[in-house]
Amino acid sequence: MVGRELSGVERRLLSELLAHDFSGVVALREQAVAVRARAGCTCGCGTIDLIVDERVTVLSEAESPVPVSGEVSGIDGTAGGGLILLLEDGRLGALEIYSYEDEPLPMPEPAQVTWVLAADADGAELTADG
């Protein structure tokens, strides 16, 4: 399989995001065990493409992007950008990092991320426990 191992920071961010319960997350957790990465953007941001072995048959029914995102805080504590998980055909596709400013945002440390959970169809907020 192509790509490289996820760094410790990348692995922790993906694990923290997938620790939240939402429809299709179990399949994504299984995929994450052996996922690999490669640079996902040429602008200088921390976005990585995620590579799931094509032999993986456990596909997720989750929407893309998944309903959990990260709000990234800068050194001064103000919101500097965000983080979303994109899927491709039921597989982990990319961990996208975006900036609210003109400068690209590097891969954040997990301590800089506050997880934001989308409301489900009934308007109730999702929680880490489901």
C-alpha beads as a LAMMPS data file, in Angstrom:
LAMMPS data file: protein, C-alpha beads

130 atoms
129 bonds

1 atom types
1 bond types

-500.0 500.0 xlo xhi
-500.0 500.0 ylo yhi
-500.0 500.0 zlo zhi

Masses

1 110.0

Atoms # bond

1 1 1 0.000 0.000 0.000
2 1 1 1.276 3.494 -0.824
3 1 1 1.665 6.435 1.530
4 1 1 3.250 6.716 4.936
5 1 1 2.298 5.933 8.497
6 1 1 0.235 8.614 10.221
7 1 1 2.266 10.774 12.593
8 1 1 1.427 10.574 16.280
9 1 1 -0.467 13.884 16.090
10 1 1 -2.425 12.800 13.010
11 1 1 -3.311 9.456 14.617
12 1 1 -4.481 11.157 17.852
13 1 1 -6.640 13.673 15.968
14 1 1 -8.280 10.940 13.894
15 1 1 -8.831 8.797 16.997
16 1 1 -10.367 11.696 18.945
17 1 1 -12.689 12.540 16.070
18 1 1 -13.764 8.896 15.670
19 1 1 -14.334 8.551 19.439
20 1 1 -17.670 10.322 18.905
21 1 1 -20.614 8.125 17.983
22 1 1 -22.456 8.758 14.730
23 1 1 -23.971 6.590 12.029
24 1 1 -21.212 4.709 10.211
25 1 1 -18.420 5.421 12.699
26 1 1 -17.793 1.745 13.580
27 1 1 -16.669 0.995 10.014
28 1 1 -14.448 4.099 10.030
29 1 1 -12.826 3.006 13.284
30 1 1 -12.010 -0.349 11.692
31 1 1 -10.527 1.370 8.646
32 1 1 -8.461 3.705 10.849
33 1 1 -6.492 0.813 12.326
34 1 1 -4.369 0.442 9.185
35 1 1 -4.946 3.751 7.372
36 1 1 -1.972 5.469 5.756
37 1 1 -1.461 9.087 4.682
38 1 1 0.050 11.322 2.036
39 1 1 0.199 15.098 1.605
40 1 1 -3.237 16.275 0.586
41 1 1 -2.753 19.865 -0.458
42 1 1 -0.059 22.009 -2.050
43 1 1 -0.925 25.275 -0.256
44 1 1 1.159 24.441 2.814
45 1 1 -1.713 23.520 5.133
46 1 1 -1.764 20.378 7.242
47 1 1 -4.387 18.544 5.155
48 1 1 -3.599 14.879 4.537
49 1 1 -5.190 12.364 2.214
50 1 1 -6.063 9.125 3.961
51 1 1 -5.396 5.860 2.162
52 1 1 -7.464 2.809 3.019
53 1 1 -6.397 -0.503 1.531
54 1 1 -8.731 -1.364 -1.364
55 1 1 -9.160 -4.845 0.107
56 1 1 -11.029 -3.353 3.073
57 1 1 -14.628 -4.440 2.640
58 1 1 -16.127 -2.680 5.665
59 1 1 -17.579 0.519 4.216
60 1 1 -19.255 3.312 6.157
61 1 1 -22.695 4.733 5.442
62 1 1 -21.710 8.058 7.059
63 1 1 -22.177 11.293 5.134
64 1 1 -19.160 13.265 3.968
65 1 1 -17.966 15.298 5.720
66 1 1 -18.759 13.330 8.882
67 1 1 -20.941 15.117 11.484
68 1 1 -18.021 15.833 13.825
69 1 1 -15.610 18.671 13.099
70 1 1 -12.846 20.404 14.970
71 1 1 -12.518 24.089 15.813
72 1 1 -8.787 24.907 15.873
73 1 1 -7.570 27.558 18.317
74 1 1 -4.493 29.640 17.704
75 1 1 -1.763 30.337 20.234
76 1 1 -3.740 33.317 21.561
77 1 1 -6.857 31.159 22.049
78 1 1 -8.870 32.667 19.201
79 1 1 -10.397 30.476 16.511
80 1 1 -7.865 30.040 13.726
81 1 1 -9.547 27.475 11.533
82 1 1 -11.040 24.054 11.467
83 1 1 -10.675 20.396 10.740
84 1 1 -13.097 18.073 8.908
85 1 1 -13.022 14.411 7.944
86 1 1 -13.985 13.659 4.351
87 1 1 -14.995 10.230 3.053
88 1 1 -14.731 8.699 -0.408
89 1 1 -17.132 5.875 -1.271
90 1 1 -17.523 4.830 2.381
91 1 1 -13.799 5.007 3.102
92 1 1 -11.667 7.497 5.030
93 1 1 -10.663 10.076 2.401
94 1 1 -8.966 13.142 3.906
95 1 1 -8.369 14.983 7.134
96 1 1 -8.780 18.540 5.890
97 1 1 -7.314 21.465 7.801
98 1 1 -8.515 24.954 6.871
99 1 1 -7.686 28.455 8.057
100 1 1 -9.907 31.484 8.648
101 1 1 -6.992 33.679 7.555
102 1 1 -4.928 33.899 4.373
103 1 1 -2.066 31.858 5.827
104 1 1 -2.385 28.052 5.618
105 1 1 -2.932 26.283 8.923
106 1 1 -0.561 23.416 9.761
107 1 1 -1.715 20.179 11.366
108 1 1 -2.815 21.285 14.853
109 1 1 -1.907 19.654 18.121
110 1 1 -4.886 17.795 19.648
111 1 1 -4.929 20.271 22.584
112 1 1 -5.750 23.059 20.093
113 1 1 -8.912 21.312 18.857
114 1 1 -12.413 21.633 20.293
115 1 1 -14.746 19.023 18.806
116 1 1 -18.041 20.295 17.445
117 1 1 -20.881 17.864 16.917
118 1 1 -23.559 18.472 14.307
119 1 1 -27.197 18.237 15.299
120 1 1 -28.922 15.044 14.254
121 1 1 -32.114 14.991 12.190
122 1 1 -34.239 15.668 15.298
123 1 1 -32.190 18.734 16.182
124 1 1 -30.598 17.077 19.228
125 1 1 -26.849 17.564 19.545
126 1 1 -24.696 14.466 19.229
127 1 1 -22.454 13.620 22.158
128 1 1 -19.342 11.550 22.648
129 1 1 -21.625 8.852 24.109
130 1 1 -23.976 8.942 21.133

Bonds

1 1 1 2
2 1 2 3
3 1 3 4
4 1 4 5
5 1 5 6
6 1 6 7
7 1 7 8
8 1 8 9
9 1 9 10
10 1 10 11
11 1 11 12
12 1 12 13
13 1 13 14
14 1 14 15
15 1 15 16
16 1 16 17
17 1 17 18
18 1 18 19
19 1 19 20
20 1 20 21
21 1 21 22
22 1 22 23
23 1 23 24
24 1 24 25
25 1 25 26
26 1 26 27
27 1 27 28
28 1 28 29
29 1 29 30
30 1 30 31
31 1 31 32
32 1 32 33
33 1 33 34
34 1 34 35
35 1 35 36
36 1 36 37
37 1 37 38
38 1 38 39
39 1 39 40
40 1 40 41
41 1 41 42
42 1 42 43
43 1 43 44
44 1 44 45
45 1 45 46
46 1 46 47
47 1 47 48
48 1 48 49
49 1 49 50
50 1 50 51
51 1 51 52
52 1 52 53
53 1 53 54
54 1 54 55
55 1 55 56
56 1 56 57
57 1 57 58
58 1 58 59
59 1 59 60
60 1 60 61
61 1 61 62
62 1 62 63
63 1 63 64
64 1 64 65
65 1 65 66
66 1 66 67
67 1 67 68
68 1 68 69
69 1 69 70
70 1 70 71
71 1 71 72
72 1 72 73
73 1 73 74
74 1 74 75
75 1 75 76
76 1 76 77
77 1 77 78
78 1 78 79
79 1 79 80
80 1 80 81
81 1 81 82
82 1 82 83
83 1 83 84
84 1 84 85
85 1 85 86
86 1 86 87
87 1 87 88
88 1 88 89
89 1 89 90
90 1 90 91
91 1 91 92
92 1 92 93
93 1 93 94
94 1 94 95
95 1 95 96
96 1 96 97
97 1 97 98
98 1 98 99
99 1 99 100
100 1 100 101
101 1 101 102
102 1 102 103
103 1 103 104
104 1 104 105
105 1 105 106
106 1 106 107
107 1 107 108
108 1 108 109
109 1 109 110
110 1 110 111
111 1 111 112
112 1 112 113
113 1 113 114
114 1 114 115
115 1 115 116
116 1 116 117
117 1 117 118
118 1 118 119
119 1 119 120
120 1 120 121
121 1 121 122
122 1 122 123
123 1 123 124
124 1 124 125
125 1 125 126
126 1 126 127
127 1 127 128
128 1 128 129
129 1 129 130
